[in-house]
Structures are given as structure tokens and as C-alpha cells.
Amino acid sequence: MRVLMIAPPGAGKGTQGALIAGHFDIPHIATGELLRDHVARRTALGQDIQKYLDRGELVPDQVVLDMVREGVVAAKAAGGGFVLDGIPRNMQQARALYLIGRELEMTADVVLHLLADDGELMRRLLARAALEHRSDDTTDIIAQRLALYHEVTSPIVSWYRDRGILVSVDAMRSADEVGREILTALEAMRPLLDHVPAHARLSIDLTSLGDAFGATDSTAGKTD
Ligand code: AMP
């Protein structure tokens, strides 16, 4: 199972990425974590990266793509599955990632798209800020990251929808409820992945199935 996660900051891609990785016993490659690790270790690259993180801007594509390529090569050696969380963030990264996937015979089977509205995301990130003290979890920088998501990341979603590998999930619920729905969907798809090529599949929109998975009535207004 090879999964890409596309979600605005605060929608839960770290939490759900870890859940999927544990469930399918595959590596979880999270670009934000890899970047923050460089900063924490004070590598030369880390000092450069920190400026982008602190401003809520995207780190240059090639820096992230090099890290991810390394992770995908290791994932291939470890059995062939992965959960990639945090990439692609723009169309250039989406194309580059696809080429890496083609070259390594590791293209994604599923793109998981988590949807939630900006007000809820801001609330969650400010709550996280109180616990984790991330330099980019301040009101201004969160607003900048959300704007960037809508401007350059969200447009990629339709590319994956057209390729037939998109699964959209309503993330305006508890992590447990969202996680249950994601694992149910991925388990249902698993037997198909080796037999039905992506171009012959249809993208799946689960966002209206909230009731079956414990939605509240707060799902109105969620956005890409
Ligand atoms: P995240 O942990 O995914 O919220 O990412 C935190 C920060 O890391 C982002 O605001 C960006 O500055 C940087 N980042 C993470 N992934 C990428 C990426 N694929 N391309 C560029 N910058 C990234």
C-alpha cells in the first residue's frame, strides 16, 4: 500500500499517517518531521531550512525531493509500501514525485485528501501550539500556511482526482472517527490495488458518509 496524504495544516495528517503506517506496517515519511529534524540537529542545511519554517513558507522543492527520494528508496528496500505525509505541496512537487515513483516503480496507489475548514484548523493549531511550541504555530504564521495551502497545494487535488486515485475524507471529526473511516476505506481498496490499474479506477468521495462514521453536524463549510 502506497499512500500520499494531502491536507491543510492541522487536519491531522501526522496522526492519520502514523495510524496508517502502523496498521499496514509500512514506513511513515513525513516531510515536516524530516525538515524539523535537520533544524533540531543544527545541520548546515537545517539552519537554512529554519528560515522557511519560521516564515510558514515552503522549503525549496529540491531540498524536500532529495529527502523524500532517500525515504522512498529505503521504503522500497523495506517491502514497497509507504505513507508520504507533507508532499506534494505544489504542482512541481507532484510531477517530480510522480517521476521518482515511476523510476523506482513506487508510484502512489491512493491519495488521501483530508478536508476541514479554516476556523477549525486555526483552533486546533493554536491548541497544539500550547503543547508543542512549534515556531510556525502562531496566529500569523498559521494564517500564512493556510493561505499557501489554498493557493498552491489544494489545486493539485484535481490532478489526482483525474488519475482515479483520490480518496476524500471529512476531517472535521475526532481523530478516532476519521482514522476508522480511513482504515475501512483503505482495507476495502487493498485487494483491488494489485489487479486494477489506477486509470481504470474511480476516485472516491467519502465526505458525505459522515453519519456512518460518527460525523457531527459541523461538517458544513469544510474546504479544500
Ligand atoms: P508540516 O509539518 O507538514 O505542517 O510542515 C511544516 C513546514 O515544513 C511547512 O510549513 C513548510 O515550511 C515545510 N514543508 C513541509 N513539507 C514541505 C514540502 N513538501 N515542500 C516544502 N516545504 C515543506
py3Dmol code that shows the C-alpha trace and the ligand (Angstrom):
import py3Dmol

protein = """\
ATOM      1  CA  MET A   1       0.000   0.000   0.000  1.00  0.00           C
ATOM      2  CA  ARG A   2       1.485   3.335  -1.078  1.00  0.00           C
ATOM      3  CA  VAL A   3      -0.387   6.361   0.204  1.00  0.00           C
ATOM      4  CA  LEU A   4       0.119  10.104  -0.278  1.00  0.00           C
ATOM      5  CA  MET A   5      -1.605  12.468   2.125  1.00  0.00           C
ATOM      6  CA  ILE A   6      -2.759  15.923   1.089  1.00  0.00           C
ATOM      7  CA  ALA A   7      -4.272  18.021   3.835  1.00  0.00           C
ATOM      8  CA  PRO A   8      -4.150  21.545   5.196  1.00  0.00           C
ATOM      9  CA  PRO A   9      -2.086  22.127   8.348  1.00  0.00           C
ATOM     10  CA  GLY A  10      -3.981  20.899  11.401  1.00  0.00           C
ATOM     11  CA  ALA A  11      -6.212  18.431   9.537  1.00  0.00           C
ATOM     12  CA  GLY A  12      -4.420  15.503  11.164  1.00  0.00           C
ATOM     13  CA  LYS A  13      -2.102  14.122   8.501  1.00  0.00           C
ATOM     14  CA  GLY A  14       0.622  13.377  11.057  1.00  0.00           C
ATOM     15  CA  THR A  15      -1.781  11.459  13.311  1.00  0.00           C
ATOM     16  CA  GLN A  16      -3.538   9.633  10.491  1.00  0.00           C
ATOM     17  CA  GLY A  17      -0.255   8.990   8.679  1.00  0.00           C
ATOM     18  CA  ALA A  18       1.118   7.264  11.780  1.00  0.00           C
ATOM     19  CA  LEU A  19      -2.101   5.249  12.132  1.00  0.00           C
ATOM     20  CA  ILE A  20      -1.945   4.023   8.518  1.00  0.00           C
ATOM     21  CA  ALA A  21       1.762   3.237   8.795  1.00  0.00           C
ATOM     22  CA  GLY A  22       1.171   1.190  11.948  1.00  0.00           C
ATOM     23  CA  HIS A  23      -1.860  -0.604  10.532  1.00  0.00           C
ATOM     24  CA  PHE A  24      -0.174  -1.668   7.287  1.00  0.00           C
ATOM     25  CA  ASP A  25       3.316  -1.940   8.784  1.00  0.00           C
ATOM     26  CA  ILE A  26       4.848   0.483   6.297  1.00  0.00           C
ATOM     27  CA  PRO A  27       7.211   3.449   6.780  1.00  0.00           C
ATOM     28  CA  HIS A  28       5.753   6.874   7.524  1.00  0.00           C
ATOM     29  CA  ILE A  29       7.728   9.543   5.682  1.00  0.00           C
ATOM     30  CA  ALA A  30       6.707  12.992   6.947  1.00  0.00           C
ATOM     31  CA  THR A  31       8.473  15.884   5.228  1.00  0.00           C
ATOM     32  CA  GLY A  32       7.765  18.361   8.050  1.00  0.00           C
ATOM     33  CA  GLU A  33       9.347  15.946  10.548  1.00  0.00           C
ATOM     34  CA  LEU A  34      12.401  15.391   8.332  1.00  0.00           C
ATOM     35  CA  LEU A  35      12.861  19.150   7.990  1.00  0.00           C
ATOM     36  CA  ARG A  36      12.374  19.849  11.710  1.00  0.00           C
ATOM     37  CA  ASP A  37      14.876  17.077  12.452  1.00  0.00           C
ATOM     38  CA  HIS A  38      17.537  18.942  10.439  1.00  0.00           C
ATOM     39  CA  VAL A  39      16.762  22.108  12.372  1.00  0.00           C
ATOM     40  CA  ALA A  40      16.944  20.282  15.728  1.00  0.00           C
ATOM     41  CA  ARG A  41      20.281  18.685  14.807  1.00  0.00           C
ATOM     42  CA  ARG A  42      21.588  22.109  13.715  1.00  0.00           C
ATOM     43  CA  THR A  43      22.940  20.807  10.431  1.00  0.00           C
ATOM     44  CA  ALA A  44      24.093  23.388   7.872  1.00  0.00           C
ATOM     45  CA  LEU A  45      21.004  22.592   5.823  1.00  0.00           C
ATOM     46  CA  GLY A  46      18.902  22.874   8.983  1.00  0.00           C
ATOM     47  CA  GLN A  47      19.938  26.497   9.519  1.00  0.00           C
ATOM     48  CA  ASP A  48      18.791  27.341   6.034  1.00  0.00           C
ATOM     49  CA  ILE A  49      15.551  25.363   6.435  1.00  0.00           C
ATOM     50  CA  GLN A  50      14.642  27.107   9.692  1.00  0.00           C
ATOM     51  CA  LYS A  51      14.128  30.454   7.945  1.00  0.00           C
ATOM     52  CA  TYR A  52      11.447  28.959   5.716  1.00  0.00           C
ATOM     53  CA  LEU A  53       9.732  27.106   8.566  1.00  0.00           C
ATOM     54  CA  ASP A  54       9.659  30.211  10.767  1.00  0.00           C
ATOM     55  CA  ARG A  55       8.024  32.217   7.988  1.00  0.00           C
ATOM     56  CA  GLY A  56       5.493  29.495   7.104  1.00  0.00           C
ATOM     57  CA  GLU A  57       6.902  29.315   3.572  1.00  0.00           C
ATOM     58  CA  LEU A  58       7.712  26.270   1.503  1.00  0.00           C
ATOM     59  CA  VAL A  59      11.278  24.994   1.643  1.00  0.00           C
ATOM     60  CA  PRO A  60      12.779  24.829  -1.885  1.00  0.00           C
ATOM     61  CA  ASP A  61      11.401  21.845  -3.801  1.00  0.00           C
ATOM     62  CA  GLN A  62      14.753  20.164  -4.439  1.00  0.00           C
ATOM     63  CA  VAL A  63      15.665  20.059  -0.737  1.00  0.00           C
ATOM     64  CA  VAL A  64      12.460  18.205   0.091  1.00  0.00           C
ATOM     65  CA  LEU A  65      12.533  15.995  -3.000  1.00  0.00           C
ATOM     66  CA  ASP A  66      16.063  14.785  -2.187  1.00  0.00           C
ATOM     67  CA  MET A  67      14.960  13.783   1.330  1.00  0.00           C
ATOM     68  CA  VAL A  68      11.868  12.062   0.034  1.00  0.00           C
ATOM     69  CA  ARG A  69      13.742  10.165  -2.663  1.00  0.00           C
ATOM     70  CA  GLU A  70      16.014   8.766   0.042  1.00  0.00           C
ATOM     71  CA  GLY A  71      12.955   7.754   2.069  1.00  0.00           C
ATOM     72  CA  VAL A  72      11.264   6.092  -0.904  1.00  0.00           C
ATOM     73  CA  VAL A  73      14.424   4.140  -1.777  1.00  0.00           C
ATOM     74  CA  ALA A  74      14.537   2.877   1.833  1.00  0.00           C
ATOM     75  CA  ALA A  75      10.796   2.083   1.726  1.00  0.00           C
ATOM     76  CA  LYS A  76      11.321   0.021  -1.411  1.00  0.00           C
ATOM     77  CA  ALA A  77      14.038  -1.994   0.300  1.00  0.00           C
ATOM     78  CA  ALA A  78      11.764  -2.431   3.335  1.00  0.00           C
ATOM     79  CA  GLY A  79       8.959  -4.048   1.350  1.00  0.00           C
ATOM     80  CA  GLY A  80       7.490  -1.487  -1.047  1.00  0.00           C
ATOM     81  CA  GLY A  81       4.839   0.350   0.942  1.00  0.00           C
ATOM     82  CA  PHE A  82       4.849   3.889   2.357  1.00  0.00           C
ATOM     83  CA  VAL A  83       2.766   6.721   3.722  1.00  0.00           C
ATOM     84  CA  LEU A  84       4.057  10.042   2.474  1.00  0.00           C
ATOM     85  CA  ASP A  85       2.802  12.957   4.517  1.00  0.00           C
ATOM     86  CA  GLY A  86       3.511  16.566   3.612  1.00  0.00           C
ATOM     87  CA  ILE A  87       4.399  16.173  -0.031  1.00  0.00           C
ATOM     88  CA  PRO A  88       3.420  17.181  -2.679  1.00  0.00           C
ATOM     89  CA  ARG A  89       2.787  20.793  -1.650  1.00  0.00           C
ATOM     90  CA  ASN A  90       2.681  22.227  -5.184  1.00  0.00           C
ATOM     91  CA  MET A  91       2.299  21.044  -8.764  1.00  0.00           C
ATOM     92  CA  GLN A  92       6.051  20.908  -9.447  1.00  0.00           C
ATOM     93  CA  GLN A  93       6.498  18.586  -6.465  1.00  0.00           C
ATOM     94  CA  ALA A  94       3.567  16.451  -7.635  1.00  0.00           C
ATOM     95  CA  ARG A  95       5.178  15.987 -11.050  1.00  0.00           C
ATOM     96  CA  ALA A  96       8.654  15.371  -9.618  1.00  0.00           C
ATOM     97  CA  LEU A  97       7.286  12.853  -7.129  1.00  0.00           C
ATOM     98  CA  TYR A  98       5.487  11.002  -9.884  1.00  0.00           C
ATOM     99  CA  LEU A  99       8.744  10.773 -11.866  1.00  0.00           C
ATOM    100  CA  ILE A 100      10.602   9.461  -8.794  1.00  0.00           C
ATOM    101  CA  GLY A 101       7.801   6.944  -8.296  1.00  0.00           C
ATOM    102  CA  ARG A 102       7.946   5.828 -11.930  1.00  0.00           C
ATOM    103  CA  GLU A 103      11.709   5.465 -11.862  1.00  0.00           C
ATOM    104  CA  LEU A 104      11.646   3.394  -8.654  1.00  0.00           C
ATOM    105  CA  GLU A 105       8.412   1.555  -9.576  1.00  0.00           C
ATOM    106  CA  MET A 106       6.882   3.078  -6.459  1.00  0.00           C
ATOM    107  CA  THR A 107       4.074   5.348  -7.693  1.00  0.00           C
ATOM    108  CA  ALA A 108       1.248   6.006  -5.214  1.00  0.00           C
ATOM    109  CA  ASP A 109      -1.833   3.761  -5.120  1.00  0.00           C
ATOM    110  CA  VAL A 110      -4.005   6.148  -3.144  1.00  0.00           C
ATOM    111  CA  VAL A 111      -4.023   9.876  -2.459  1.00  0.00           C
ATOM    112  CA  LEU A 112      -5.822  10.626   0.759  1.00  0.00           C
ATOM    113  CA  HIS A 113      -7.292  14.105   0.897  1.00  0.00           C
ATOM    114  CA  LEU A 114      -8.414  15.385   4.319  1.00  0.00           C
ATOM    115  CA  LEU A 115     -10.884  18.272   4.361  1.00  0.00           C
ATOM    116  CA  ALA A 116     -11.569  20.694   7.201  1.00  0.00           C
ATOM    117  CA  ASP A 117     -12.499  24.351   7.444  1.00  0.00           C
ATOM    118  CA  ASP A 118     -10.010  27.088   8.283  1.00  0.00           C
ATOM    119  CA  GLY A 119     -11.654  28.113  11.564  1.00  0.00           C
ATOM    120  CA  GLU A 120     -11.374  24.590  12.950  1.00  0.00           C
ATOM    121  CA  LEU A 121      -7.786  24.244  11.673  1.00  0.00           C
ATOM    122  CA  MET A 122      -6.764  27.506  13.327  1.00  0.00           C
ATOM    123  CA  ARG A 123      -8.338  26.339  16.630  1.00  0.00           C
ATOM    124  CA  ARG A 124      -6.529  23.000  16.510  1.00  0.00           C
ATOM    125  CA  LEU A 125      -3.163  24.517  15.644  1.00  0.00           C
ATOM    126  CA  LEU A 126      -3.359  27.113  18.398  1.00  0.00           C
ATOM    127  CA  ALA A 127      -4.225  24.332  20.851  1.00  0.00           C
ATOM    128  CA  ARG A 128      -1.218  22.353  19.611  1.00  0.00           C
ATOM    129  CA  ALA A 129       0.977  25.444  19.970  1.00  0.00           C
ATOM    130  CA  ALA A 130       0.304  25.476  23.704  1.00  0.00           C
ATOM    131  CA  LEU A 131       1.661  21.927  23.960  1.00  0.00           C
ATOM    132  CA  GLU A 132       4.401  21.660  21.347  1.00  0.00           C
ATOM    133  CA  HIS A 133       5.750  25.214  20.952  1.00  0.00           C
ATOM    134  CA  ARG A 134       6.424  24.886  17.233  1.00  0.00           C
ATOM    135  CA  SER A 135       7.871  28.105  15.832  1.00  0.00           C
ATOM    136  CA  ASP A 136       5.303  28.111  12.992  1.00  0.00           C
ATOM    137  CA  ASP A 137       2.181  27.639  15.170  1.00  0.00           C
ATOM    138  CA  THR A 138       1.453  31.338  15.788  1.00  0.00           C
ATOM    139  CA  THR A 139      -1.729  33.035  14.557  1.00  0.00           C
ATOM    140  CA  ASP A 140       0.007  34.972  11.754  1.00  0.00           C
ATOM    141  CA  ILE A 141       2.111  32.100  10.510  1.00  0.00           C
ATOM    142  CA  ILE A 142      -0.811  29.652  10.670  1.00  0.00           C
ATOM    143  CA  ALA A 143      -2.840  32.080   8.549  1.00  0.00           C
ATOM    144  CA  GLN A 144       0.048  32.260   6.079  1.00  0.00           C
ATOM    145  CA  ARG A 145       0.308  28.446   5.915  1.00  0.00           C
ATOM    146  CA  LEU A 146      -3.444  28.086   5.354  1.00  0.00           C
ATOM    147  CA  ALA A 147      -3.367  30.691   2.573  1.00  0.00           C
ATOM    148  CA  LEU A 148      -0.447  28.897   0.940  1.00  0.00           C
ATOM    149  CA  TYR A 149      -2.326  25.620   1.152  1.00  0.00           C
ATOM    150  CA  HIS A 150      -5.357  27.053  -0.635  1.00  0.00           C
ATOM    151  CA  GLU A 151      -3.245  28.803  -3.234  1.00  0.00           C
ATOM    152  CA  VAL A 152      -0.673  26.194  -4.256  1.00  0.00           C
ATOM    153  CA  THR A 153      -1.426  22.819  -2.621  1.00  0.00           C
ATOM    154  CA  SER A 154      -5.173  22.451  -2.963  1.00  0.00           C
ATOM    155  CA  PRO A 155      -5.139  22.791  -6.795  1.00  0.00           C
ATOM    156  CA  ILE A 156      -3.128  19.537  -7.048  1.00  0.00           C
ATOM    157  CA  VAL A 157      -6.090  17.577  -5.723  1.00  0.00           C
ATOM    158  CA  SER A 158      -7.956  17.647  -9.030  1.00  0.00           C
ATOM    159  CA  TRP A 159      -4.907  16.178 -10.776  1.00  0.00           C
ATOM    160  CA  TYR A 160      -5.162  13.098  -8.555  1.00  0.00           C
ATOM    161  CA  ARG A 161      -8.952  13.007  -8.905  1.00  0.00           C
ATOM    162  CA  ASP A 162      -8.483  12.795 -12.679  1.00  0.00           C
ATOM    163  CA  ARG A 163      -5.967   9.976 -12.231  1.00  0.00           C
ATOM    164  CA  GLY A 164      -8.580   7.968 -10.312  1.00  0.00           C
ATOM    165  CA  ILE A 165      -6.557   7.544  -7.122  1.00  0.00           C
ATOM    166  CA  LEU A 166      -8.127  10.184  -4.851  1.00  0.00           C
ATOM    167  CA  VAL A 167      -9.960   9.339  -1.633  1.00  0.00           C
ATOM    168  CA  SER A 168     -11.511  12.387   0.075  1.00  0.00           C
ATOM    169  CA  VAL A 169     -12.312  12.237   3.777  1.00  0.00           C
ATOM    170  CA  ASP A 170     -14.112  14.697   6.062  1.00  0.00           C
ATOM    171  CA  ALA A 171     -11.602  15.522   8.819  1.00  0.00           C
ATOM    172  CA  MET A 172     -13.963  17.691  10.920  1.00  0.00           C
ATOM    173  CA  ARG A 173     -14.355  14.897  13.459  1.00  0.00           C
ATOM    174  CA  SER A 174     -12.339  13.265  16.183  1.00  0.00           C
ATOM    175  CA  ALA A 175      -9.085  11.592  15.177  1.00  0.00           C
ATOM    176  CA  ASP A 176     -10.582   8.199  16.101  1.00  0.00           C
ATOM    177  CA  GLU A 177     -13.592   8.625  13.840  1.00  0.00           C
ATOM    178  CA  VAL A 178     -11.543   9.881  10.912  1.00  0.00           C
ATOM    179  CA  GLY A 179      -8.996   7.109  11.416  1.00  0.00           C
ATOM    180  CA  ARG A 180     -11.683   4.438  11.449  1.00  0.00           C
ATOM    181  CA  GLU A 181     -13.104   5.686   8.173  1.00  0.00           C
ATOM    182  CA  ILE A 182      -9.677   5.885   6.531  1.00  0.00           C
ATOM    183  CA  LEU A 183      -8.678   2.353   7.528  1.00  0.00           C
ATOM    184  CA  THR A 184     -12.059   0.981   6.413  1.00  0.00           C
ATOM    185  CA  ALA A 185     -11.648   2.634   3.004  1.00  0.00           C
ATOM    186  CA  LEU A 186      -8.038   1.512   2.567  1.00  0.00           C
ATOM    187  CA  GLU A 187      -8.822  -2.058   3.634  1.00  0.00           C
ATOM    188  CA  ALA A 188     -11.689  -2.149   1.132  1.00  0.00           C
ATOM    189  CA  MET A 189      -9.381  -0.939  -1.634  1.00  0.00           C
ATOM    190  CA  ARG A 190      -6.416  -3.127  -0.778  1.00  0.00           C
ATOM    191  CA  PRO A 191      -7.458  -6.241  -2.770  1.00  0.00           C
ATOM    192  CA  LEU A 192      -8.004  -4.110  -5.886  1.00  0.00           C
ATOM    193  CA  LEU A 193      -4.705  -2.305  -5.930  1.00  0.00           C
ATOM    194  CA  ASP A 194      -2.618  -5.069  -7.459  1.00  0.00           C
ATOM    195  CA  HIS A 195      -5.250  -6.002 -10.025  1.00  0.00           C
ATOM    196  CA  VAL A 196      -6.938  -2.847 -11.232  1.00  0.00           C
ATOM    197  CA  PRO A 197      -4.679  -0.182 -12.779  1.00  0.00           C
ATOM    198  CA  ALA A 198      -5.157   3.359 -11.463  1.00  0.00           C
ATOM    199  CA  HIS A 199      -6.537   4.645 -14.780  1.00  0.00           C
ATOM    200  CA  ALA A 200      -9.353   2.078 -14.566  1.00  0.00           C
ATOM    201  CA  ARG A 201     -10.357   3.102 -11.026  1.00  0.00           C
ATOM    202  CA  LEU A 202     -12.658   5.875  -9.847  1.00  0.00           C
ATOM    203  CA  SER A 203     -11.848   8.432  -7.190  1.00  0.00           C
ATOM    204  CA  ILE A 204     -13.872   8.100  -4.017  1.00  0.00           C
ATOM    205  CA  ASP A 205     -15.570  10.879  -2.079  1.00  0.00           C
ATOM    206  CA  LEU A 206     -16.407   9.743   1.461  1.00  0.00           C
ATOM    207  CA  THR A 207     -17.140  13.218   2.773  1.00  0.00           C
ATOM    208  CA  SER A 208     -20.899  12.661   2.726  1.00  0.00           C
ATOM    209  CA  LEU A 209     -20.645   9.351   4.589  1.00  0.00           C
ATOM    210  CA  GLY A 210     -20.048  11.127   7.881  1.00  0.00           C
ATOM    211  CA  ASP A 211     -23.138   9.735   9.613  1.00  0.00           C
ATOM    212  CA  ALA A 212     -21.958   6.172   9.239  1.00  0.00           C
ATOM    213  CA  PHE A 213     -18.655   7.085  10.856  1.00  0.00           C
ATOM    214  CA  GLY A 214     -19.855   9.396  13.576  1.00  0.00           C
ATOM    215  CA  ALA A 215     -19.969  12.848  11.998  1.00  0.00           C
ATOM    216  CA  THR A 216     -21.163  15.804  13.952  1.00  0.00           C
ATOM    217  CA  ASP A 217     -23.280  18.402  12.197  1.00  0.00           C
ATOM    218  CA  SER A 218     -20.292  20.740  11.986  1.00  0.00           C
ATOM    219  CA  THR A 219     -19.140  19.482   8.614  1.00  0.00           C
ATOM    220  CA  ALA A 220     -20.768  22.280   6.648  1.00  0.00           C
ATOM    221  CA  GLY A 221     -18.338  24.721   5.151  1.00  0.00           C
ATOM    222  CA  LYS A 222     -15.299  22.482   5.043  1.00  0.00           C
ATOM    223  CA  THR A 223     -12.963  23.428   2.280  1.00  0.00           C
ATOM    224  CA  ASP A 224     -10.133  22.042   0.224  1.00  0.00           C
TER     225      ASP A 224
END
"""
ligand_1 = """\
23
AMP
P 4.086 20.183 8.198
O 4.730 19.511 9.371
O 3.717 19.240 7.097
O 2.968 21.092 8.600
O 5.202 21.131 7.560
C 5.793 22.173 8.300
C 6.576 23.085 7.387
O 7.612 22.340 6.724
C 5.795 23.722 6.244
O 5.113 24.899 6.655
C 6.898 24.027 5.254
O 7.647 25.163 5.660
C 7.811 22.833 5.405
N 7.440 21.732 4.464
C 6.910 20.527 4.785
N 6.735 19.787 3.684
C 7.171 20.540 2.649
C 7.233 20.343 1.246
N 6.793 19.218 0.670
N 7.752 21.334 0.479
C 8.196 22.481 1.029
N 8.155 22.746 2.339
C 7.645 21.782 3.155
"""
view = py3Dmol.view(width=600, height=400)
view.addModel(protein, "pdb")
view.setStyle({"model": 0}, {"cartoon": {"style": "trace"}})
view.addModel(ligand_1, "xyz")
view.setStyle({"model": 1}, {"stick": {}})
view.zoomTo()
view.show()
